[in-house]
Amino acid sequence: MLYHLLAPFAKRHILFNLFNYITFRAAGATLTALLVALVFGPRIIDALRRYKVGQVIRAEGPASHQGKRGTPTMGGLIIILACVSATLLWARLDSRYVVLAVVATLWMGAIGFLDDYLKIVRAESRGLIARWKLAGQVSFGVALGVFLLVWPLAPNLHAASTQVPLFKYYLLPFWPPLYVLFVTFVLTGSSNAVNLTDGLDGLASGLTAITAGAFAIFAYLFGRFDAARYLGVYFLPGAGELTVFCGALLGAALGFLWFNAHPAQVFMGDTGALAIGGALGTVAIMLKAEFLLLIAGAVFAAEALSVLIQTSAYRWRKKKHGKEYADAHRVFRMAPLHHHFEKLGWAEPQVVVRFYILGVLCAAVALATLKVR
């Protein structure tokens, strides 16, 4: 909004020329999202507490988590409010990149909100039935894939394709229907991966800030012709505006972390986790950087993979040897992965900080792939 209002005055005064710079607006979006989260966060937390929107803790979870019962959840509303408002204020609203990123955040956030509402407010233990939640995620993934095929964001590139790390100017092509399935898989996988990671105070929000920061850099570089040419990646006209969105997501995650750090005053719930995962997945898809998301968000991926391995191994052993054998021979002491390390005796803050370190290393590796080509 500020770009459209103030950038035209650049000819009258050089000060307004700042709004033509993506870096300036990205910094503004980051700070704005941070301030919005810090200002409105306590009010939202108080409202959640007043309406008794408290976290439900699984009986089979770590014993140390039982004390968190009743802590306000659905705090993802703070992240969505901060991220979307900052994006609308600082980004170009005529950018399809920005519009799609915002729509993805709101759509996935709405699915998560409905799940949290049914689970906590309506006291329906299952929340939104899994197949309906999956249907909401898949429907947006299919719609996004079809949209990108019909109206490509980068007309200079093959629409049904993605870039591959470590290879200069190489696009992995897809058969169009397969590309739609690929987009759907990435979007659904990323949203669920963040959701599964959200199990310790500050874990998902901190990792979100790290990953969003990395993708802010990717968006800026891919959106500049000179930088893209120097690095041997494909130039994506207009993609630089996603730097503003990623900056807003970074600021929103940091602002939420202020309240979500141990001991947490609020949890993001599915409202925030699905919105974040949908946002990161959509950004990666639009930048044709899905494999970079797998690297930069490797901790998210590991959390999801641990659940898949645990569940698959349990079902196989139960079918072959019986329930008692399956219970006694689990791959992890508990899934997702962060609970496994808690069961090994790591304190919750210790797990979180060490996962942060791994997240930073993964983001650094993803950034390093831009030069290793």
N, C-alpha and C positions, 0 to 999 in steps of 0.2 A: 504493500500500500504506500509506504513512504517513498519507494522508488518512483511510482507513478505520480505522486504528488509533488515531489521535490526535485527529482532529476531534471525535469524540463527547465528549471531555473539555473542550470549550470552555466548557461550562456551569459547570465546576468551577474552571477557571483561564483567565484571558483570554489567556495565552500560547498556548494550544492553538488559539485562534481564528484564528491566522495560517494554519493549514492549510486554512481555508475560502477563502482568497484565492488566486485563480489566479496573480496576479503573483508572490506569494511562492513558490508551488510551481514556477512556471516558472523563476524565478531559481535555486531549489534544484536543479532538473533540469539546468539549464545548467552549474552549477558541478560537480555530481556527475558528469555525462558527461565534462566536461573532466578531472576528477581520475582517473576510471576509465581514460580514454585515456592519461593521463600515467603512471599507475602500472603498468598492464598492457601498455602499448605496448611497452616494451623487452623484456618477457618473450615477447610474441608474435613480435616481430622476431627475437629470438634463436632461437626455435623454428623459424621459417621459414628462417633461415640454416642452422640445424643440419640440417634436412631438405632443404636445397639447393633451396628453392622460389624460384628466381631468375627475374628478368624476361627474356623473350626479346625482342630488339630486331630489328626488320625491317631487312634489308639495304638496302632502298631508302629508309630513313629518313634524317634529317639525320646527317651524319658525326659531329657533336658528341655524338650520343646513343649511339654505340657503346660509350662508356666506362661506360654504365649497365648494360651486360649483366651479369646475375648478381645485381643488386640485389634483395633480397627483395620479393616481391609477395604478393598476397592479403592485404595489410594492411587491406583493408576489414573484416576480422574485428574489428579494433580499433574501427572506427566502429560496426559493428552491436552489439558487446558494450556499448559505452559508451552508445549511444542507447537501446537496448532496456532495459538494466538501470536507467538513470536514469528512463525513462518509467514502468516498472513500480513504481519506488520512490515517485515523486512524483505520478503522475496517478491519476485516479479509474478504477479497473479495471472499473467498471460502465458506462463510457462507450463506446458503439458507435463513436464517432469514433476514440477511442484504440485500441480493439481492431483496427479495420480498418487503421489506419496501421501498427501493429506487424506485423500479418499481412502487409501489402504489403511492408514492409521485409524480413521474413524470407523471404518467397516469392521476391522478386527477388534477394535475396542468395544464396539457395540455387541459383538458376539460374546466377548469376555464379560461385559457388564451384565448381559442377560444370564449368563451362567452363574456369576456371583450373586445376582439378585435372587434367582431361584434357589440357590444353595443356602444362602444366609438369611435373606429377608423373608422368603417364603418357607424356609426350613425344609426344603426338599433335598435330602442328602446327596442325591446324584447330580443335582444341578441340572444344567441343560444336557439332555441325553447325548451321549458321545456321537452318535451318528448324525444328529442334527447340528452339533457343533462342527463336525467334520464337513457336513454339507455346506455350511456357511463359508468355511475356509476354501473348500474346493470350488464353490460357485464363483467366488471372487478370483481365484487363480485362473479358472477357465476364461472368465470375462477379460482378465488382464492379458492373458496369452492371445486371445482372439483380437483384442484391441491393438496389440503391438504388431500383429500380422497385417491387419487391415490398414492401420494408420501408423506406420513405423516412425519412431522418434528420430531415427538417424537414416534418412533416405539414401545416404551414400553407402550404407552397409546392408548386407543380406539380413532381412528381418528375423528369420528363424535361425539364429546362430548365437554363439557366445564366444568371448575371448578366452584363450587358454594361457595360464601363467607360464612363464619361462620361454614362450615362443613369440618371436617378433612378427607382428602383422599376420597373425594366424587366427582365423575364425573357424570354430567347430560348427559345421552346418547341421541342421536338423530337418527331417521331413516335417512339414508344417503341423500336422496333427500331433506328432511326437513332441514338437516344441511346446505346444499348449500343455501337454502332460508334464513336460519338464518344468515349465513355469509354475504349474499347479503344485508339483512336488516340492520345489524350492520354497514357495510361499507357505505351504502347509507345514513343511518341515521346520522352517525357521521360526514360525509362530509357536509351534509346539515345543521346540527346543528351548526357547526362552522361558516358556511356561514351566517346563520341567526343571529349569535351573533355579527358578524362584522358590527356594526352599530354606535359605539362610538369610539372616539380616544383612542387607546391603549387597548380597552377591550378584543378583541379576542387574540391579541398577548400576553398580560399578562397572560390570562387564559391558553393559550397554554403552556407558560413556566412552569406554576404551574403543569399542567397535565403531561407534558413531564418529569418533574423532578420526579413525583411520579412513572411513569412507568419505568424510569431508575432504580429506586430502585427495583421495581417488577422484572424486567428482570434480574437484578444481583442476586437477591435471588433465583428466580426460576431456574437459570442456575448453581447454586452451590448445589451439592448433600448434603453437611452438613447443609446448611441453610434451604434447602427445607425440609429435614428430621426433623429438629428441629421445624419448623413452621407448619408441618403437611400438606404441599402442595406437589403437584407432581413435581418431578425433570424433567426438560426439557433440555436434553443435547444440548449444543450449544446456548441456548437462551440468555446466558450472553452477546453475541455480540450485542444484541439489546440495551444494556446499552450504547454502543458507539453511536448508531443511535439516541437514545433518548437524549443523551447528546448534540449531534450535533443540534437536533431540539430545545432543550432548548436554546443553545447559539444563534442560528439563530433567535429565537423569541425575545430574549432579545436585540440582535443587531437591529432588526427591530423596536422594541419598542422605541429605542433611537430617531428614526425619526417619529414614529407614536404616541408618547405621545402628549397630548393636549398642544397647538394646533398642530394638525398633519400636517407634511410636505408631507406625502404620505399615501395612503391607500393601503391595501393589495389586495383588489378586490377579485373576484372569483378565480383568479389565485392562490392566497395564501391560501384563506379560504378552498377551496376544497382540495388543496394539504395537508394542515394540518389535516383536518378531515379524509382524506384517510389514511394518515400516522398513526394517532392515532388509527383509527379503525383497520387497518391491524396489528399493533403491539399487540393490545388487543386480536385479533383473534388468532394470532400465539402463544401468551402466554396462551391461553385458559382463558382469564381474561376479557371477555366481560362485565360481571356484575360489575367488579371492575372499568371498564371504565365508566359505568353508574353512579357509586358512585363518583369517582374522578372527572369526568366531569359533575357533576350534574347541574352546572350552564348552560353549553351548552345544556343539555337535557331540562332544564326548559325553555330556550329560544325557542327551537323548539316546545315544548309542548304548550307554550302560543300561538304560531301561529296556531297550529292545533286546539286548543280549540276555539280561536277567529273565525277562518274561519268556523269551523263546526257549532258553535252556530249562526253565522251570516246567513249561508245558511239555517239552519233549521227555524230560525225566519222569514227570508225573504219569505220562501216558505209557512209558516203557517200564518203569520200576514202581510206580505208586507214589502217593502223596508224601508219605513219611520220608522216603529216599530223596524226593525232590526238595523237601524242606531242609534236609540236612546237608545237601550238596549244592548250595547256591553259588553262583559265580562271584557275586559281590555280597558282602554282609548285609547290605541294604542298597537299593537303588532309589533315586538317582545317585550319581557318583559321590556327591558331596556328603551324603549320609553314610557311605561306605567309610570315608575317612573319619567321620565322627565316631563310628563304631570301633575304629582302630584306636581311638583315644585322643584324636586331635580336638582341641577346643574350637568352638564355632568361629570366633574371630581369626583363629589360626588358619582354618580352612579357607575362609573368605580372602584373607590377605594373600595366601599362597596361590589361590586361583586368580587373583588380580595380577600377580606376577606372571603367571602363565599366560593370562590374557594380553598383557603388554608384550610379552615375547612373541606371541602368535601374530599380533598386529604388526610388530616390527618385521617379522618374517614376510608377511603379506606385502608390506611396503617395499621390502628388499627385492621381491620378485620383479619389481618394475625395472630394476637395473640389471638383473640376471636374466638376460635374454640372448 
